[in-house]
Amino acid sequence: MGRRLFIFPENSLEENDIKVLRSKLIKEAGRCLILAPSNYVANQIRDDIENSLPQCIIFSGVDLESRKEEFVNTDSAVAVIANRYDGIDFPNDDCRLLFIDNLQKAVNLQEFFLMTRMAAKLLFNERIQTRVLQAIGRCSRGPKDYSAVIITGHLNYLSDQKRIKHFHPELQAELMFGIEQSQKIGVNDLIDNFRIFLEHKNEWAEANDQILEKREEVTQQQFPAMHELAKTVNHEINWQKAMWEKDYVKAFDDARDVLGELRDSELKGYRALWHYLAGSSAKLEAIDSDGSWESKAREQFIKAKNATFGISWLSRLANSPNVRYRVEEEIQNIASVQIENLEQYLEELGNIENRKFCRREREISEGLRPNTGKLFEQANMLLGKHLGFEAELCSKRTAAPDVLWLIGSTAIVFEDHANAGEESIIDIKKARQTVLHSNWARDKFPNMVDLKVLVVLVTPAKKANKDAIKFLKDVCYWKLDEFLAWSETALCAVRELRREFPGIGNLDWRTSASIKLKNIKADVYELSSWLSQQVASEYLGNTGKPESGSK
C-alpha cells in the first residue's frame, strides 16, 4: 500500500471553511473520490459541488461500474459514492484525492445494536479495522501509489491513540503526522501542503522522512481478548444450529459453553449478550415444557443484567410480568438511558481536538448569566443536552415553558425568570403561567400515561404575592444563583468525563459516568428527587399583600 497524506480539517476549520477547502483541493487535484455514509449525505455533497464547481463532472457509484475509464480520463471529475468502501480502486495516477465523510463503523442494525446497546464493540474490532483500511486505501493500492486522504465527520477512530495503536506502524506514523499537521492551520496552508505532496519532490521527501522516523518509534499492538473469542466460535455455531433445529435444551447448554470461555473483563458486554441468548433459549423451551425452564430463563436474564451496568433494556427482562417492577431497577434503567445519550453527544462533538467541545461549554456558561434573555433559554437547553437529556426550546409555542429536559417518562420543564431582580416579586400571572406548564407537557406526550412532570421556576426572586402562592404549590423553586453554581459544577463533571471517554460502549466509563452525575445531582433520578423537595410556595413565602382586585 502506498503513501497517504492524512488531513483532519475539523481540527482547525469551521464547516464553511471545510467546504471551501474541499472545492480548492478538487481544483488542485482534478479528480476526486468522496465516500459518504448515506445517499442523503451524498446528495448534499453533490449539490454543493455542482454549485461551487459547475465545470466538474459528477459520477455516482453506479456510473463508475460502467464508466470508470471516462472518470479516469476526465480532467475535472468527482465521484461521490454512498456507503461503499470496497470494490472500486484507483491506482497510479487515476485519483490522488480521497474524502471520507463520517465513515460508518457499523453497516447494519445488528452491528449497531451489538456495539452500542450491548456494549460489545470489542467483537467487531477486526471487522471495523478492515473496513477502515478498505476505505482509506481506495486510491493507494500499490506500493508506488500515493494519495491525500481528507477525514471529516465524527471519525475519532483514526485520531485516537488508543485505537490507532492496533494499526500497522506505517499507518500509525501517517496518521500521527497528519494529526500534527492539521493543528492550528488555515485553508491556504493546507492547500500548500497538498501541493507539496502532489509534486512529491524534495520538500515532500523531508516530510516523508518524518513519517519514517515515527514509524520506527511505534509497534502494532494486538486487540485484547481475541484468543478467548476464538475459543467460543465452535460453541456459537453449535448454538445457532440448535436454535434452527428448535432443540432449545441443547442451545441452552451451548450458550453456557460460550459463557465458560468469556473471562476477560473487556468482554462484559458480550457476556451479557450470551446470558441473554441463554435466557432466550430457556424461554422458548418453557413454552412447551414445565415451569423450571421459566425460572432458568429468568436466572439468565438476571445474570445478563448483573453482568454489566449501562444496558438499560436488560432490566425489564430480568423481571417476570407477575413481579412488581422494582424501584431501584427503574432508577438504573433511566440512568442508563441518560448515560447512553451522553455517550452519543460526546461522540458527535468529537474527541480529536477540544475546539467544538470548548465552544459548546462557552456557549452554555456565557448564556447562563443574569439578564441574557433568550441566550439564557438557549444555554439552558444546551446544558440539558450536555448532561444527556433530550432537550428542546419550547418558548415560541403558546402556553409553553421555556425549556424541556426529558429522560424516559420524566419531564423537567423550565420557566426561566432570570431577567428579574432579587427584589422582584412573583405575581399571580407568572405563577399561573408557570404551573400550567404541567398541562402543556402532558398534552405534548399524551401516550405517556406514567409521565412525571416537574415544573421548575428559575428566578432570583425571593417572594411571591399572596394570591400567587396557591399556584406555586406544584412548582419547584430553583434560586438563580444556586442554579448557576450547579451548572458550573455540571460543566466541570462532563469535562472530566470527556477526558476519560474512550468511545461509545465502554462499560467501565458508563459506570464512572453514572456515579459522577449522581454525586452532583445531575442524573435524572437524583435531580428530580431534589427538585421535588424545593416547593416554590414554601421557599417564596408571600408579601402579605393581595394583588389589586383580589379578595
N, C-alpha and C positions, 0 to 999 in steps of 0.2 A: 504494500500500500504506500502511495506517495506522500509527499509533504503537504500539510494543511496549515493555513494561517487562520486561526480562530479569532473572531471578533465578537465581543459581547457589548453591543451598543447601549443596551439598557443600563450598563454600569455608569454611563456618563450622560446619556442623551434623553430628552423628553420624547414623547410619542411622535410629535410632528417632525422633530429633527431626525428621528429614525426613518420616517418616510422620505425625507429629503435625502438622507444618506443612501437609502435603497435606490432611489432614482439616479443619483450620481454614480453609484457603483455599477449599475446596469449600463450606463453610458460608457463608462471606462472599459467594462468587460466585453460588451457587445452581446454575449449570450449569457443567460442566467437561468438556473433551475431553482424553483421555490417549492418547498414541501410544506403543505398546510395541513392542519389537523382535521379539517372537515370541508365539505363542499361550500358551506356557508362562508367560512373564512376565506376559502379560495376565491369565491366570487367577489368578496370585498377587495381582496388584493388585486384581482383582475381589473375591477372598476377603477381603483386608484392608479394603476399603471396606465390604463387607457387614457386617463385624464392628464397624468404627468408626463407620459412618454407616448404620445399618439403615433409616433413613427414605428413603434415596436410591434412586431407580430407576436400574438399571444397563442401559445399552444396548450392544450389540455393533456391529461394522461392518455386519453383515448386517441388524440391526434398523434402522439408520439409513437403509438403502436404501429401506425401505418405511414407516418410522415417524419420519422426521426431524421432521415437524411436531409430533408428540407430544413429542419431546425438547425442541424449542424452546419449547413451551407448558407444560412441567413446571418447577415452581419449584426442585425439588431432584432433579437428574439428572446422571449421569456416563456419558459414552460412552468405552468402553475399546476401542481399535482396535489390532490387531496388524499391524505391518509394512506400513502403508499410509499414504502421505504426500500423496496427491493425490486429487482427485475429490470430496471432501466439504468444503464450505466453510460457514462460519458468520459471515455478515456482520452488520453493525449490532449489535443487542443480543442476537443469538442465543446467543453464548457469549463471555465475557470472560476465560476462564481456560484455558490450554493447558499441559499437561505433556508433555514429550518425554523419554522414558527410553531411554538407550542407542541413539540414532539410528544405524542401520546405514549406514555409508558404502558397503559392498559388499552387494548384494542377492542375489547368486548365487555359486556356487562359481568360475565363470570369473573374475569380477571380483576375488574374494578371492585367487585364485591369482595373477593378474597384479599385484595391489597388494602382496602380501606375499611370495610365493615368487619372483616375478620382479622385485620392487622397481621396478615400472613404474607407480607411483601417479600420476605426472605425466600419464599418458594419460587419467586419469579426473577431472582437476581440475574441468573444467566440468560434468561429469555429477554429481559429488559436490556442487558448489555449487548446481546446480539442485535436487537432492534436498533439500538443507538449506533452501533458500528455500521450496520447496513445504511442508515440514514446519512451519516457523515462521510461515507465512502462512495457516494454516488458519482462523484467527479474525480476520484483519485484511486482508481482500482489497481493500477500498475505501479511499480517501484519508481518510475520516472515521471509519473503524473504529479500535478500539484494544483491545488485549488484553495480559494478562500472560503471559509465556512462561517456564515453570519448566524448567530444564535439569538433569537428573540422569543419572547413569551416566558412563561414560568418554567424554565428548564434548569432548575437547580442541579439536576443530575450531573451536568457537565461542568459545574463550578464548585461543587462541594468536595473537599479533600477526602472526606470520609467515604465518598463513593468512587472518586476517580482513582483512588489507590488500588482498585481492583482491575484497572486497565493495564495494557502493555506499557512499559516505561516510555516508549516513543510517543504514544498518545498522551500520557500524563504530562510529558515535557511540553508538547504542543499546547495543551490546554492551559498549563501554568503560564506559559509565555503569552498566550492570548489574553488571559485574565489580567495579567500585569499591564499589557499594552492597551487595555481598554479602560483603564482608570484615568479619570480626570482629563479627558481628551475631547476635542471638538470634531465636528464633521470634516473639516478640511484636513486636519491631521490624520484622521482615519483614511481619507481618500489618498493622501500621500503615502501612507503605509501600504495601502493596497497596490498603488503604482509600483512601489519598490518591489513588492512581492511578485507582481506580474512580470516585471522586467527580468527578475531572477538573475541579477548580476552581482557586482561587488558589494553593494550596500546590503542586499539580502543575504549574502554569504556571511556577513558579520552577525546578522540576526540568527541565521541558521546555526552558527557556532554556539550561540547562547542556548538554543534548544538542545543541541547535542550535549552541552555541559549539564543541563538539567536532567537529561535522560540518564546520565551516569550516576546521578545522585539519588535516584529512586528505584524501587523494586516493585514488582507486581505482587499483591497480596491476594490470597485465596478467599473466597466467600466463606463465612462461618457456617458450620453445621452441615455442610454439603455431604459429608460422609454418612451422617445419620439419615438424611433424606434419601440417599442411595439405598440404604438398607430397607427402607419402607416400600420400595417400588413393587416388589412381588406381592406383598400383603395388600397394597392398594388395588392392584389388578385383581387379586382374588376377591376382594370385597365387591368390586364392580361386577365381576362375573356372577357372584352370589346374588346380588341385587337384581340383575337381569333375570336370573332363574327363579326369583322370588323365594330363595332359600334364606330367609331373614335371620334364622338362628346362626347359620354359618357366617353370614355377613356381619352379625354382631361380634362373633369371635374374631373375624378378620380385622375389624376395626380396632378391637382391643390389641391385636398383634401389632398394628401400626403404632398405637399409643405406647407400646412397650419399647419402641425404638426411639421415640422422640423425647430426649432428655435435656438437650441444650436449652438454656434459658432464652435464647433468641427465638425459639420455636414455640413460645407460649401461645401465640395466636393460632398456630397450626394445630397445636394440641387441642385447643378449644374447638376448632373445626371438627377434629376427629371424635371428640366426645359427643359433639352434636350429631355426627353421622352415625355413631354407635347408638345414640338415643333414638335416632330416626329409624334405624333397623329394628330396634326393640319395639318401637311404637307400632310399626307395621305388623310385627309378629303378634302384638297384643290384640289386634283387630280380630284375628281368628283363633286366639289362644286364651289362656287363663289370665287372671289379674296380675300374676307375678311379673309378666313382661311389661305391664304398665308401670310397675314400680321400678323395674330396671331402666326403662326409658327415662323416668323422672330422675333417677340417680345419675344417669349420664348427662342429662341437661343441666343438673345442678353442678356437676363437675365441669361442664363447659363454661358455665357462668363463673365458677370459682377459679378456673384456670387463669383468668386474667381480669383486669379491670378495664373498662372503657368500651366494651362491646354491648351497646345499650339494649339491643333486641333480645339478647340471650336471657335476660332476667325473667321475662314473661314465660318463656318456655319451661323454666325450672319450676313453675307452679301449675298444678292441675286446675281446671276450671272450678273445681269444688273447694279450693283452698283460697281463703281471703288473701288478696294481694297485699303483701307486707309493706309497711310504710318505708322501711329502710331500703328496700329494693326499688321502690318507686323513686326514692331520692337518688339512688345510684343511677337509675335509668335516665332520669332527666339530666343529671350532672354529666353523664356520658355523651349525651347529645350536644351539650354546650361545648365540651372538650373537642368533639369531632368538628363542630362548627369553627372553633378557634384554630384547629389544625388547618382547615381549608383556607381560612382567612390569612394565616401566616404564609401558607404556600403561595397564595395569589400575590401577596406583597413581595415575595421573593427573598432569597437569602444570599444572593450573590454579593450584594452590597447593601448599605444601610439607607440609601437616599430615599427610596419610596417609603420605607417604614418611618424614618425620621420626619418626613414631610407629613405623614398621617398623624404622628404624635404632635407635631407642631400645630397642625390644623385643629386638633382637639384641645390642646392646652391653651392656645390663643383664643379660641372661640368660647371656652368655658371661663368667662370673666364677666363680672357685673357690667350691665349696660352695653352689651354687644348685640342685643336684639336678635335678629334671625340667625346670626352667626352662632349664638348660644344653642339654639334649637338644632342647627346642623351639627354642631360639635357633640351635643348630647346623643344624637342619633349615631354618629360615628363611634362614640365611646361604647355604645351598646354592641356594635359590630366588633369592636376591638376586644370585647370580653366574651365573644362567642354567642351573643344573642342574635336572633333575627330582628333587625331594627329598621324602622322607616319613619320618615317625616309625615305627619298627618294634618298639620295645622291649616292647610289650604281647603280642607273639607269642612262642610257645615257641621257644627257641634262637635268637632273632633278635638282630641287632645293635641298637644304639640308634637310629641314623640311617643312611639310604641316600641317596647322591647318585648320579645316573645320567645319562650322556650317551652316546647311541649304544650301543655294546657295551662301554663302560667303566663299571663299578660301583665306587664307593668306599663301603665300609661302615665305620661308626664304632662303636667301643666307647668310650664316654665315661666315663673313670675320673677325672673332675675333682674329686670329693669327697675323694679321698685326699690325704695329706700327702706332702711331699717325702721324708720318711724311711720312707714305706711301701715294702713290697717286694711285687712281683708274685708271687703264689703259683701253684702248678700249676693250681688250679681256675680262676682268672682267665685264665691263659694258654690252657688247653684250651678254655674257653668262647669266647675271642676268636678263635682260629684256626678254629673250626668255623663261624664266620660265613660263610666262603667257601662251604661246602656249602649253607648257607641261601640264599645269593644264586643259586647255580646251580639249586637247586630252584625258586626263585621265577621264574626266567627259563629254563625248560627248552628253549625253541626257539632261544635264542641260543647256537649251538654255538661261536662265537668270543668268548664273553663273557670279558672280562678283569676279575678281581676283585682289588681292593686292600683288605685288611683293615687298618684304622688304629686303633691304640691311643693315645688322647689321655690323658695322665696326667702328674702331677708326679713320679711315682716315678722313681728313678734306678737301681734294682737289681731283679733278679728272683732267685728261688730257683733253685738249681742244677737241680732237676728240672723247672723251668718253661721253661728255656732252649730245649730241643728243640722245644717247641711254638711258640716265638716266631720261628723261622727264616723263617716265611712271613707274618709280621705286620710292618706298618710302624709305626714309633715316631714320635710327634709330641709332643714335650715341651709341657706345658700352657702355660707362659709364652710359648713360641715360637708356638704356635697362636693364642693371644690377640693377640699382636702382629701376626701375619699377618692376622688377621680385621679388625683396625682399619685396616690398610693397604688391605684389600679394600673395606671400607666407604667409605673416602675415594675410592678409584678409581671406585666405582659412583656416588658422589655427583657427582663431576666429569663422568662420562658422562651422568648425568641432566641436568645443567645444559646440556649441549650437545645433548641428544636432541631431534631435530626431528619425531619420529614414526616409525612403522613404515615400513620400505622405503627408508631413505636409505642409499645405498651408501657414501658418504664416512664417515658415522658408523659404519657396520658395520666398516669398515677400521680406524678410530681405536679403536673398542672392542676389536677383536681384538688390536691392538698393546698397548693398555694392560693388558688382562688377561694377556697373555703376559709382559709385563715384570715383573709382580708374582707370577708363577707361580700365576695364578688360572684360566687356561684349562685345559681338561681334559688336554691333552697335557703341558704343562709341569708341572702339578701331579702327574699320575700318574707322570711320569718322575722327579720329585724324590722323591716318596714311595717309589718302588721302591728308592731307594738308602738309605732310612732303615730298615735291617733291625733289628728290635727286639732280636733276640738279640745283636747286636753292640753296640748302644747301652746295653742294660741290664746286660750282664755278668752276674755272679752273686755271691751271698754266700759261695759256697764251702761252704754247709751244705745237705745234702739235707733234704727235708721229713720229718717224723716218719713212720716206716713205710716209707720208701724204701730201696732197696738201692743 
